[in-house]
Amino acid sequence: MRWPVIALIVLMMPLSACQTLSKYYLASDAPEPVKAGMVDPRLELTRKLGAQLSPVIRNMAAPFGRLHHAKGFEAELRSILQPLDILIVRSRPAVTRVAFPSHFTHAEVWLGTEAQMQALGAFSLPGVREYRAEIRAGKTVYEAANDDVHLSGFDQISNTDEVVVLRPSGMSAAKARRKYAALFNQIGMPFDYNFDYSDTSRLTCMEAVANAFPELRIPVRYTTGRYAIIPDDIVRRGLTPGSGLRVIAHFSGKGFDDHAVNDAGYVAGLISEPAPKPLYRASY
């Protein structure tokens, strides 16, 4: 591999998975030209090259996360999960992770089992029907990753380093059905390799969650020439009283075959914060 190609891959590392980009700021701290509609050159670059380079970069990762071999982890996690819990994970080690300020890197939704969805009246929803076979086969994790929004198996949760379980409040059966309808309406939408919140034709994992749970008011940030949603901000909502979301538990890998279960206070010490507004345009 030639050095120019290597340099380009390093530049494009943020596009490899559902992760954030460099430092992030309050949306109100975006440069005035961007607020006025100017497209930052870095966004232009990712629009041209993101889709081509993403499959290469996302494979530059360890085969297993620290929770993959953790004895008892999967059973313990399954025992506390409820339908429509939001799962924010720190993905398995990868070259991309070094470049990101967000501690957590990916957002998913636990759909629940067939029996749980039946009990909520969700399994017979028009948008759900064509995916019944997948759900019965164990694809009960909802995510936007790789190429599109789709259903995945439990290993998308368990083959990671850390998992935070977040639970929306007031989830009646009627509200749950509305959430399922919103989620399944997004299946098949292409993944946004540019992590560009202004592009509504494509979705990142964070955008897919934010769209289905607008009442959580997950903030939009400015980062590396674009507006984006940051995974740590979703976790922050779970730590904010009255937000409609709360932290249930945090699981982290411990050694080769063990895991730890941590509380909200521990999680609060992990998440990143927006950077102060830079003094100069070049700081962006």
JOKA-V367513 format. One record per helix or strand. SS is the DSSP state (a for helix, b for strand). FROM is the first residue (numbers start at 1). TO is the last residue. If there is no record, write none. Layout:
ss=SS from=FROM to=TO
ss=SS from=FROM to=TO
This chain:
ss=a from=3 to=11
ss=a from=13 to=15
ss=b from=22 to=22
ss=b from=25 to=26
ss=a from=27 to=29
ss=a from=32 to=35
ss=a from=41 to=57
ss=b from=61 to=61
ss=a from=73 to=80
ss=b from=85 to=91
ss=b from=94 to=94
ss=a from=95 to=99
ss=b from=100 to=100
ss=b from=106 to=110
ss=a from=114 to=119
ss=a from=126 to=129
ss=a from=132 to=136
ss=b from=141 to=145
ss=b from=148 to=152
ss=a from=155 to=158
ss=b from=160 to=168
ss=a from=173 to=185
ss=b from=190 to=191
ss=b from=203 to=203
ss=a from=205 to=212
ss=a from=214 to=216
ss=b from=221 to=223
ss=b from=226 to=228
ss=a from=231 to=238
ss=b from=245 to=254
ss=b from=258 to=262
ss=a from=264 to=268
ss=a from=281 to=283
